[in-house]
Amino acid sequence: MEFIAKCSLQDKLYAEVKSVLDKYDGRIDHDTIGEMPYLDACLLEDLRICSPVVRYERINCSCTGCARTSFKWEFPCRRTGSAS
């Protein structure tokens, strides 16, 4: 999200990708991706902010001897990352 708004971050990532691809003649494989630490950091930060995983919790009924269960779905907040 923040990456889109800041051109300096985009320029830094573009420069890293371009230099590594120039070094390997445009070949993209495990080795070339491994030489891009800023790309890795950007992807991890994006996954931290916009997690693709939904948190699922099962909460047991508080009644004694009750076999019923209730389910609670929590979706992470896009800005804070914490469950709502």
Secondary structure, 3 states (H helix, E strand, C coil): CHHHHCHHHHHHHHHHHHHHHHHCCCCCCHHHHHCCHHHHHHHHHHHHHCCCCCEEEEEECCCCCCCCEEEEEECECCCCCCEC
